[in-house]
């Protein structure tokens, strides 16, 4: 099952466009995607997923999402705590350990989109409220990472400013990925299937085409960052390749334990294995200026993201399917 899933995954148009983007960057082509267009495509994809999730959420009991939501929060906090501990043992200082762990605990919106597209293509159903778990894991992971790192830095340098928990919460919630997805979820939930019917053809029919163009842009970005892997050092490269599948499998297990089906548990694994390079970098740069932002960003874009879209998503689906058969 894992081999067939992998072969099916790497031959999809979305992944092939990603490869085209990487090749174009490696051969130093002048192919570029304007930043404004990239941002617009990201907002479109998040709106499409959020609207679909909000409509689905309006059709189920909110009590069904309680335990998966708790699992998502636990994963966000636990991944950061585990990552911070491992990175400190590997010799990283508190600021960089907190920043890298925060990136890994937060959710990559693009990886999430790829995961949903993968399940939709295979016809694997998943709970309609799954997109709503994104803000829970993302926000709590970022806050946890900053609190842990700032506590360590403040203890080493008495007299520094205390952590502003309220400010961290506001900053995390106002991040564009969380804000747009949350707003789309709310719109879908309030309007329901009937209210959103007129706009669904726009978001539904164009989704896969926009995703192809966005993956082309991501291929360009990943390849541009690929040459920087030498600056990461072998310890961080090993961490970036070993920990995501550990996080992903843990997410699948907790997803199944919280009552999610095969598709929902797969997506929780995708959330857990991904590493943010949109919401987390902005938060870490402002809250942990002592760290080196290029370390976490390069690891997220050049290593963790390609691993997940090529190998991780099929792996987490295979693990979720295996658990369901036990």
PyMOL commands that set and color helices and strands:
alter all, ss='L'
color gray80, all
select helices_A, chain A and resi 2-10+13-26+35-58+62-89+94-105+109-122+130-156+165-174+176-205+207-226+229-232+234-257+262-273+279-287+293-325
alter helices_A, ss='H'
color red, helices_A
deselect
rebuild
show_as cartoon
